[in-house]
Amino acid sequence: MTDKLGIVTTASLEKGVDVRLDAPVSVEDMVVGRYVTIEGQKRRFFGMITDVRLGVTDERLAVSPPDVNDPFIAEVLSGTSTFGQIHVTPMLTIGGDAKSMLEGPQPVKTIPAHFCAVNLATEDDIERVFGKEDPQRFNIGNPLDMETKLCLNLEEFVKRSNGIFGKSGTGKTFLTRILLIGILQKSKAVNLIFDMHNEYGWQGTSEGGPPVKGLKQLFQSKVAVFTLDEENSRRRGVSTDFVVKIGYDEIEPEDIVLLRQTLNLTEPAVEAVYQLRRRFGKSWLQNVLDIEGGEDTKELLDSMSIHESSFQNLKRGLATIRRLPFIQPHAPVDAVKNILDHLDKGINVVLEFGRYRDITAYVLVANMLARRIYSQYQSRTEKAMAESVAPPNPLVITIEEAHKFLNPEVSSQTIFGTIAREMRKYNVSLLVIDQRPSGIDSEVMSQMGTKITCLLDNERDIDSVLAGVSGKNELKSVLARLAPKQQALIFGHAVPMPVAFQPREYGSAKSYKDFTSAGKSSASTGTGKDIEKLWE
């Protein structure tokens, strides 16, 4: 049985559909972002409420309102001379005739006729559009004001780079954990997570609440925790699988270019890096740090046309890198090889930064490791194509503070900009998390397949996220009315239409059990006793 709301009064393919509410329907029950169906003469339309307003049959009622202290007068006017209206943006057609039922949901190319009935969407309607939970689809939450599950096809999701956006405190981290669990369970992809704030590995924080379990606690055999800060991990009681050390000879000029602002480097100093790399090869950083000055140094710099002030500016910046404890003249063990070994086994890797959460450490390590890993993926994928063998496991690289890597000034020089533009050419895609999407290069944003955004209050950020999206103004209205926490709007490649939703619960014993029981077939978490301990 459906809940009838009203009838279509006017419609335009470009501007949407106006609906006059029936007299018993309260306008106060209508919520922007909720879904409705329109029963057309030949097909059913599935759409979203994007505006709610009041209407009158005579404009004089708005200019000179009647005395409604008399309940009889108010009741007579309501539904006749005054009425509620909603504006609906049709998104899809979801059946009608037999052919439409077989084809499934299709983009809207026409409009319903006058006086067609408009109903609240049912659970069956939602399932017809978004699908049921199955081996590919993962429950990410509920559409606003509905109890039905909203399912996302994770196989499609990981085929392109994607983004999660929202201002601080809106629940991006919780939403990211849920999606990472879904990718772990429902797709063939593995994750490499650069965990700047130590939120995804063993344990995460909850604003105003107790700590929450990370991926390692829930899926012990499917997740490995790497760390840059062994002492910090030990103090937090985190059992790590590998301690990452970075050698001077692993740092390339491209890594320094990204750190130009952070290290206060001048443009000539950055150019000098490339000249020094050509002169000294892989040992360029060690050589620069060892140069003490004097006549020999002046002759060396003159031979490379490097001004002494530029060299000193560069040296001061590199000294900041040298002070990072995990940076050593020579790394004892190859971190990239260890990461790749885990990924090849289908084990997801979370790299925790411990105490080293400043942007210098994060940008340097993430860019350097991702560049080398991507290079390996590129050569291995090309070899697999040439020899007709299986390529490496699809890889999703998760980065926070994405605008630091993908801003217009540096995105063309970073490996992350390359990955975003190539759209998983070598089986690698990105999951970017950011609270300042306007800082990300517009070309990179346009290449993101699916975007999930929590509340944003900066106009430039909103325009950046919604750039190029059909029905931008209507979605802007929905986005502006999201709750400050635990609500989001998802749109793009992996969903048939935009949908505002409330992410599923994360942090209770029941939620942990739901996540792990759904993943039993794809992730062994140990013996039954080990599993039961998780709910204690």
C-alpha positions as CSV (number, residue, x, y, z in Angstrom):
1,M,0.0,0.0,0.0
2,T,1.3,3.5,-0.9
3,D,1.0,6.8,0.9
4,K,-0.6,9.2,-1.5
5,L,0.7,12.8,-1.2
6,G,-1.0,14.7,-4.0
7,I,-1.2,15.2,-7.7
8,V,1.0,16.8,-10.4
9,T,0.0,20.3,-11.3
10,T,2.9,21.5,-13.5
11,A,6.0,19.9,-14.9
12,S,9.1,20.6,-16.9
13,L,11.9,18.3,-17.9
14,E,14.4,21.0,-17.1
15,K,12.8,22.5,-14.0
16,G,11.1,19.6,-12.4
17,V,7.6,18.8,-11.2
18,D,5.2,20.8,-8.9
19,V,2.9,18.7,-6.7
20,R,-0.2,20.0,-4.9
21,L,-0.5,18.1,-1.6
22,D,-3.8,16.6,-0.7
23,A,-5.7,18.2,2.1
24,P,-5.0,15.6,4.8
25,V,-1.2,15.7,4.1
26,S,0.6,18.1,6.4
27,V,3.2,20.2,4.7
28,E,5.3,20.0,7.8
29,D,5.8,16.2,7.2
30,M,7.5,16.9,3.8
31,V,11.3,16.8,4.0
32,V,13.8,17.9,1.4
33,G,15.8,14.9,0.3
34,R,13.0,12.3,0.7
35,Y,11.9,10.1,-2.2
36,V,8.6,9.9,-4.0
37,T,7.1,8.1,-7.0
38,I,4.9,9.6,-9.7
39,E,2.4,7.2,-11.3
40,G,2.5,8.3,-14.9
41,Q,0.1,7.0,-17.6
42,K,2.8,4.8,-19.2
43,R,5.6,4.7,-16.7
44,R,6.5,5.3,-13.0
45,F,8.9,8.1,-12.1
46,F,11.2,8.1,-9.2
47,G,12.3,11.5,-7.8
48,M,13.5,13.5,-4.9
49,I,11.7,16.3,-3.0
50,T,13.9,19.4,-3.5
51,D,11.6,22.2,-2.2
52,V,8.6,22.6,0.0
53,R,6.3,25.7,-0.1
54,L,2.8,27.0,0.5
55,G,0.3,27.9,-2.2
56,V,-2.9,29.9,-2.4
57,T,-5.7,30.0,-5.0
58,D,-6.2,33.7,-4.6
59,E,-3.2,36.0,-4.1
60,R,-5.3,38.3,-2.0
61,L,-5.2,35.7,0.8
62,A,-1.4,36.2,1.0
63,V,-1.7,40.0,1.1
64,S,-4.7,40.2,3.4
65,P,-4.9,37.0,5.5
66,P,-8.3,36.0,6.9
67,D,-9.0,35.7,10.6
68,V,-8.2,32.1,11.3
69,N,-8.9,32.2,15.1
70,D,-12.2,30.6,14.2
71,P,-11.3,26.9,13.7
72,F,-14.2,26.4,11.2
73,I,-12.8,29.1,8.9
74,A,-9.3,27.7,9.1
75,E,-10.6,24.2,8.2
76,V,-12.6,25.5,5.3
77,L,-9.7,27.4,3.8
78,S,-7.1,24.6,4.3
79,G,-6.9,22.4,1.3
80,T,-9.2,24.6,-0.8
81,S,-8.0,28.2,-0.9
82,T,-4.7,27.3,0.7
83,F,-2.6,24.2,0.2
84,G,0.9,22.8,0.5
85,Q,3.2,22.2,-2.4
86,I,6.4,20.2,-3.0
87,H,8.8,20.5,-5.9
88,V,10.1,17.1,-7.1
89,T,13.1,16.5,-9.3
90,P,12.5,13.2,-11.3
91,M,15.7,11.2,-11.4
92,L,14.7,7.8,-13.0
93,T,11.8,5.8,-14.5
94,I,11.4,2.5,-12.7
95,G,8.9,0.5,-14.7
96,G,5.4,0.7,-15.9
97,D,5.1,-1.5,-18.9
98,A,6.8,-5.0,-19.3
99,K,9.7,-3.6,-21.4
100,S,10.5,-1.0,-18.7
101,M,10.5,-3.6,-16.0
102,L,13.0,-5.7,-17.9
103,E,15.3,-2.7,-18.6
104,G,15.5,-1.6,-15.0
105,P,15.8,2.0,-13.8
106,Q,16.4,4.4,-16.7
107,P,17.3,8.1,-16.9
108,V,14.3,10.5,-17.1
109,K,13.7,11.7,-20.7
110,T,10.1,12.9,-20.3
111,I,7.6,14.2,-17.8
112,P,4.4,12.9,-16.2
113,A,1.0,14.1,-17.3
114,H,-1.3,16.5,-15.4
115,F,-2.9,15.2,-12.2
116,C,-0.8,12.0,-12.0
117,A,-0.7,10.6,-8.4
118,V,2.4,11.2,-6.3
119,N,3.2,8.8,-3.5
120,L,5.9,8.3,-0.9
121,A,8.6,5.9,-2.2
122,T,8.3,2.4,-0.6
123,E,11.1,0.0,0.5
124,D,10.4,-2.0,-2.7
125,D,11.0,1.2,-4.8
126,I,14.3,1.9,-3.0
127,E,15.4,-1.7,-3.5
128,R,14.5,-1.6,-7.2
129,V,16.7,1.5,-7.7
130,F,19.6,0.7,-5.5
131,G,19.4,-3.1,-5.2
132,K,19.5,-5.5,-2.2
133,E,22.4,-6.4,-0.1
134,D,24.3,-9.2,-1.9
135,P,27.9,-10.4,-2.6
136,Q,28.6,-7.1,-4.4
137,R,26.3,-4.6,-2.7
138,F,27.0,-3.3,0.8
139,N,24.6,-1.6,3.2
140,I,26.0,1.9,3.9
141,G,23.0,3.3,5.8
142,N,19.4,4.4,5.3
143,P,17.9,7.0,3.0
144,L,16.8,10.0,5.2
145,D,13.5,9.4,7.0
146,M,13.3,5.8,5.8
147,E,14.2,2.5,7.5
148,T,15.1,0.6,4.3
149,K,18.8,-0.2,3.6
150,L,20.7,1.9,1.1
151,C,23.1,-0.5,-0.7
152,L,26.2,0.5,-2.7
153,N,27.8,-1.6,-5.4
154,L,31.4,-1.8,-4.1
155,E,32.6,-3.5,-7.3
156,E,31.6,-0.5,-9.3
157,F,32.7,2.0,-6.6
158,V,36.4,0.9,-6.7
159,K,36.6,1.1,-10.5
160,R,37.3,4.8,-10.2
161,S,38.8,7.2,-7.8
162,N,36.3,8.6,-5.2
163,G,36.0,11.3,-2.6
164,I,34.6,11.8,0.9
165,F,34.1,15.4,1.9
166,G,32.6,17.4,4.8
167,K,33.7,20.0,7.3
168,S,35.4,19.0,10.5
169,G,33.2,17.0,12.9
170,T,30.6,15.9,10.4
171,G,31.5,12.2,10.6
172,K,33.8,11.7,7.6
173,T,36.1,9.3,9.6
174,F,33.2,7.1,10.7
175,L,31.8,7.0,7.1
176,T,35.3,6.2,5.7
177,R,35.6,3.2,8.2
178,I,32.3,1.9,7.0
179,L,33.3,2.1,3.3
180,L,36.7,0.6,4.0
181,I,34.9,-2.4,5.6
182,G,32.6,-2.7,2.7
183,I,35.5,-2.7,0.2
184,L,37.3,-5.3,2.3
185,Q,34.2,-7.5,2.3
186,K,32.5,-6.9,-1.1
187,S,35.1,-6.2,-3.7
188,K,38.3,-7.8,-4.9
189,A,40.3,-4.6,-4.1
190,V,42.8,-4.2,-1.3
191,N,43.4,-1.0,0.6
192,L,46.5,1.0,1.4
193,I,45.5,3.6,4.0
194,F,47.8,6.5,4.9
195,D,46.4,6.9,8.4
196,M,47.5,10.4,9.5
197,H,45.5,10.5,12.8
198,N,45.7,6.8,13.8
199,E,42.0,6.2,13.2
200,Y,41.7,3.2,11.0
201,G,44.2,0.5,12.2
202,W,43.7,-0.9,15.6
203,Q,41.5,1.7,17.3
204,G,39.9,5.0,16.6
205,T,38.4,7.9,18.6
206,S,34.8,8.8,19.0
207,E,33.8,12.4,19.7
208,G,32.5,12.5,23.3
209,G,32.5,8.7,23.5
210,P,34.7,5.7,24.2
211,P,37.3,4.5,21.6
212,V,36.0,2.5,18.7
213,K,37.5,-0.6,17.2
214,G,39.6,-0.2,14.0
215,L,39.9,-2.5,11.0
216,K,42.6,-4.7,12.6
217,Q,40.4,-5.6,15.6
218,L,37.5,-6.6,13.4
219,F,39.4,-8.4,10.6
220,Q,42.6,-9.6,12.1
221,S,43.8,-11.8,9.3
222,K,42.8,-9.3,6.6
223,V,44.5,-6.2,7.9
224,A,48.1,-5.4,8.7
225,V,49.2,-2.3,10.7
226,F,52.4,-0.7,9.6
227,T,53.8,2.2,11.7
228,L,56.3,5.1,11.4
229,D,56.4,5.3,15.2
230,E,57.0,2.0,17.0
231,E,57.2,3.6,20.4
232,N,53.9,5.3,20.1
233,S,52.2,2.1,18.9
234,R,53.6,0.2,21.8
235,R,52.4,2.9,24.2
236,R,48.9,2.6,22.7
237,G,48.9,-1.2,23.0
238,V,48.9,-1.6,19.2
239,S,50.5,-4.8,17.9
240,T,52.2,-3.8,14.6
241,D,53.3,-5.9,11.6
242,F,56.1,-3.7,10.3
243,V,58.0,-0.6,11.3
244,V,58.6,1.7,8.3
245,K,61.9,3.5,7.8
246,I,62.7,5.8,4.9
247,G,66.2,6.1,3.4
248,Y,67.7,9.3,2.0
249,D,68.2,7.6,-1.3
250,E,64.4,6.9,-1.6
251,I,63.5,10.6,-1.7
252,E,63.0,12.2,-5.1
253,P,62.8,15.8,-6.3
254,E,59.0,15.4,-6.8
255,D,58.6,14.8,-3.1
256,I,60.4,18.0,-2.3
257,V,58.2,20.0,-4.8
258,L,55.1,19.0,-2.8
259,L,56.7,20.3,0.4
260,R,57.6,23.7,-1.1
261,Q,55.2,25.7,1.1
262,T,55.6,23.5,4.2
263,L,59.4,23.9,4.1
264,N,59.3,27.6,3.0
265,L,61.3,26.9,-0.2
266,T,61.8,29.5,-2.9
267,E,61.2,28.6,-6.6
268,P,65.0,28.7,-7.3
269,A,65.6,26.3,-4.4
270,V,63.1,23.8,-5.8
271,E,64.7,24.1,-9.2
272,A,68.1,23.4,-7.6
273,V,66.8,20.0,-6.3
274,Y,66.5,18.7,-9.9
275,Q,70.1,19.9,-10.7
276,L,71.5,18.3,-7.6
277,R,69.7,15.1,-8.4
278,R,71.2,15.0,-11.9
279,R,74.7,15.7,-10.4
280,F,74.7,13.3,-7.5
281,G,72.2,10.7,-8.5
282,K,70.2,8.8,-5.8
283,S,72.6,10.1,-3.1
284,W,71.8,13.7,-3.8
285,L,70.1,14.3,-0.4
286,Q,73.0,12.9,1.6
287,N,75.5,15.0,-0.4
288,V,73.5,18.2,0.1
289,L,73.3,17.6,3.9
290,D,77.1,16.8,4.0
291,I,78.2,20.0,2.2
292,E,79.6,22.4,4.8
293,G,80.4,25.4,2.7
294,G,83.7,27.1,1.6
295,E,85.4,27.7,-1.7
296,D,84.8,24.2,-3.1
297,T,81.1,24.5,-2.4
298,K,81.0,27.9,-4.2
299,E,82.7,26.4,-7.3
300,L,80.3,23.4,-7.2
301,L,77.2,25.7,-7.0
302,D,78.6,28.0,-9.8
303,S,79.1,24.9,-12.0
304,M,75.4,24.1,-11.7
305,S,74.3,27.8,-11.8
306,I,72.8,27.6,-8.3
307,H,72.8,30.8,-6.3
308,E,74.2,30.3,-2.8
309,S,71.1,31.8,-1.1
310,S,68.9,29.3,-2.9
311,F,71.2,26.5,-1.8
312,Q,71.1,27.6,1.8
313,N,67.3,28.0,1.6
314,L,67.1,24.4,0.3
315,K,69.5,23.1,3.0
316,R,67.4,24.6,5.8
317,G,64.3,23.0,4.4
318,L,66.0,19.6,4.1
319,A,67.2,19.8,7.6
320,T,63.6,19.7,8.7
321,I,63.2,16.3,6.9
322,R,66.4,15.0,8.4
323,R,65.1,15.6,11.9
324,L,62.2,13.2,11.3
325,P,63.2,10.1,13.3
326,F,62.0,7.6,10.7
327,I,64.3,9.2,8.0
328,Q,67.7,7.4,7.9
329,P,70.7,7.5,5.6
330,H,69.8,3.9,4.5
331,A,66.6,2.0,5.3
332,P,67.3,-1.4,6.8
333,V,64.3,-3.1,5.1
334,D,62.4,-2.2,1.9
335,A,59.0,-0.9,3.1
336,V,57.6,-0.9,-0.4
337,K,58.4,-4.6,-0.9
338,N,56.7,-5.4,2.5
339,I,53.6,-3.5,1.6
340,L,53.4,-5.1,-1.8
341,D,53.9,-8.6,-0.3
342,H,50.9,-8.0,2.0
343,L,48.7,-6.5,-0.8
344,D,49.5,-9.5,-3.0
345,K,48.1,-11.8,-0.3
346,G,44.9,-9.8,-0.1
347,I,45.9,-8.2,3.2
348,N,44.9,-4.5,3.6
349,V,47.6,-2.2,4.9
350,V,47.1,0.6,7.3
351,L,50.1,2.9,7.8
352,E,49.9,4.7,11.1
353,F,51.9,7.9,11.6
354,G,52.0,7.8,15.4
355,R,53.2,11.2,16.8
356,Y,54.4,12.4,13.3
357,R,51.1,13.9,12.3
358,D,52.5,17.2,10.9
359,I,51.8,17.7,7.2
360,T,55.5,17.5,6.3
361,A,55.8,13.9,7.4
362,Y,52.4,12.9,5.9
363,V,53.0,14.4,2.4
364,L,56.5,13.2,2.2
365,V,55.8,9.6,3.2
366,A,52.5,9.2,1.3
367,N,53.7,10.6,-1.9
368,M,57.0,8.7,-1.8
369,L,55.6,5.3,-1.0
370,A,52.6,5.7,-3.3
371,R,54.9,6.7,-6.2
372,R,57.0,3.6,-5.8
373,I,54.1,1.2,-5.3
374,Y,52.3,2.7,-8.4
375,S,55.4,2.2,-10.4
376,Q,55.5,-1.5,-9.4
377,Y,51.8,-1.8,-10.2
378,Q,52.3,-0.2,-13.6
379,S,55.1,-2.6,-14.6
380,R,53.4,-5.7,-13.2
381,T,50.1,-4.8,-14.9
382,E,51.8,-4.3,-18.3
383,K,53.6,-7.6,-17.9
384,A,50.4,-9.4,-17.0
385,M,48.8,-8.0,-20.2
386,A,51.7,-9.0,-22.3
387,E,51.9,-12.5,-20.9
388,S,48.1,-13.1,-20.4
389,V,48.5,-13.7,-16.7
390,A,46.5,-12.4,-13.7
391,P,47.3,-8.7,-12.9
392,P,47.9,-7.6,-9.3
393,N,45.0,-7.2,-6.9
394,P,43.1,-3.9,-7.6
395,L,44.4,-1.3,-5.1
396,V,42.6,1.6,-3.4
397,I,44.9,4.2,-1.9
398,T,43.2,6.2,0.9
399,I,44.6,9.6,1.7
400,E,43.6,12.4,4.1
401,E,44.2,16.1,3.7
402,A,43.9,15.5,-0.1
403,H,44.1,19.1,-1.1
404,K,47.8,19.1,0.0
405,F,48.5,16.5,-2.8
406,L,45.9,17.6,-5.4
407,N,45.8,21.4,-5.4
408,P,46.2,23.1,-8.8
409,E,49.8,24.0,-8.2
410,V,51.1,20.5,-7.6
411,S,48.5,18.0,-8.7
412,S,50.2,17.5,-12.1
413,Q,53.5,16.6,-10.3
414,T,52.1,14.2,-7.8
415,I,51.5,10.5,-8.2
416,F,48.0,11.0,-6.8
417,G,47.1,13.5,-9.5
418,T,48.3,10.9,-12.1
419,I,46.2,8.1,-10.5
420,A,43.1,10.3,-10.4
421,R,43.4,11.2,-14.1
422,E,44.2,7.7,-15.3
423,M,41.0,6.3,-13.8
424,R,42.5,3.0,-12.6
425,K,44.5,2.4,-15.7
426,Y,47.0,0.2,-13.8
427,N,44.5,-1.3,-11.3
428,V,45.0,1.6,-8.8
429,S,42.4,4.1,-7.7
430,L,42.1,6.7,-4.9
431,L,39.8,7.3,-2.0
432,V,40.4,10.9,-0.9
433,I,39.1,12.5,2.3
434,D,39.1,16.2,2.7
435,Q,37.3,19.1,4.4
436,R,38.4,21.6,1.8
437,P,37.4,20.3,-1.6
438,S,37.7,23.7,-3.2
439,G,41.5,23.3,-2.7
440,I,41.5,20.3,-5.0
441,D,42.3,20.8,-8.7
442,S,39.0,21.0,-10.7
443,E,40.3,18.6,-13.3
444,V,41.0,16.0,-10.6
445,M,37.5,16.6,-9.1
446,S,35.9,16.0,-12.4
447,Q,37.6,12.6,-12.7
448,M,36.2,11.3,-9.4
449,G,33.6,8.6,-10.0
450,T,31.6,8.8,-6.8
451,K,31.5,11.6,-4.3
452,I,30.1,11.4,-0.7
453,T,29.7,14.7,1.0
454,C,28.7,15.5,4.6
455,L,27.7,19.0,5.5
456,L,29.7,21.9,4.0
457,D,29.2,25.5,4.8
458,N,31.7,27.2,2.5
459,E,30.1,28.2,-0.8
460,R,33.3,27.5,-2.8
461,D,33.5,24.0,-1.3
462,I,29.9,23.2,-2.2
463,D,30.4,24.5,-5.8
464,S,33.5,22.4,-6.1
465,V,31.9,19.2,-5.0
466,L,28.8,19.7,-7.2
467,A,30.6,21.0,-10.2
468,G,29.3,19.3,-13.4
469,V,26.5,17.5,-11.7
470,S,23.1,17.5,-13.3
471,G,20.5,19.3,-11.1
472,K,23.2,21.1,-9.1
473,N,20.9,23.7,-7.7
474,E,18.5,21.1,-6.3
475,L,21.3,19.1,-4.8
476,K,22.7,22.3,-3.3
477,S,19.4,22.7,-1.4
478,V,19.6,19.1,-0.1
479,L,23.2,19.4,0.9
480,A,22.5,22.7,2.8
481,R,19.9,20.9,4.9
482,L,21.9,18.0,6.1
483,A,22.3,17.6,9.8
484,P,25.7,18.7,11.3
485,K,26.6,15.1,12.0
486,Q,26.0,11.6,10.6
487,Q,24.2,12.6,7.4
488,A,25.6,12.6,3.9
489,L,24.8,13.0,0.2
490,I,26.1,10.4,-2.3
491,F,26.1,10.8,-6.1
492,G,28.1,9.7,-9.1
493,H,29.2,6.6,-10.9
494,A,28.4,3.9,-8.3
495,V,24.8,5.0,-7.6
496,P,22.0,5.3,-10.1
497,M,21.0,8.7,-8.7
498,P,21.9,11.1,-5.8
499,V,20.6,10.1,-2.4
500,A,20.8,11.7,1.0
501,F,21.3,9.1,3.7
502,Q,22.3,8.5,7.3
503,P,25.3,6.2,7.6
504,R,24.8,2.9,9.5
505,E,25.8,2.7,13.1
506,Y,29.5,2.1,14.0
507,G,30.8,1.7,17.5
508,S,28.4,-0.6,19.3
509,A,28.8,-4.3,20.0
510,K,25.9,-5.0,17.6
511,S,27.4,-3.0,14.8
512,Y,30.7,-4.8,15.1
513,K,28.9,-8.1,15.0
514,D,26.9,-7.1,12.0
515,F,30.1,-6.0,10.1
516,T,32.1,-9.1,10.9
517,S,29.3,-11.6,10.4
518,A,28.5,-10.2,7.0
519,G,32.2,-10.6,6.1
520,K,32.7,-14.2,7.3
521,S,32.7,-15.6,3.9
522,S,35.4,-13.2,2.7
523,A,37.4,-12.7,5.9
524,S,38.4,-15.2,8.5
525,T,38.8,-13.5,11.8
526,G,40.0,-16.4,13.8
527,T,38.3,-19.0,16.0
528,G,34.8,-18.6,17.4
529,K,36.2,-17.6,20.8
530,D,38.2,-14.9,19.2
531,I,35.1,-13.5,17.5
532,E,33.1,-13.6,20.7
533,K,35.7,-11.5,22.5
534,L,35.0,-8.7,20.2
535,W,31.6,-8.2,21.7
536,E,32.8,-8.0,25.3
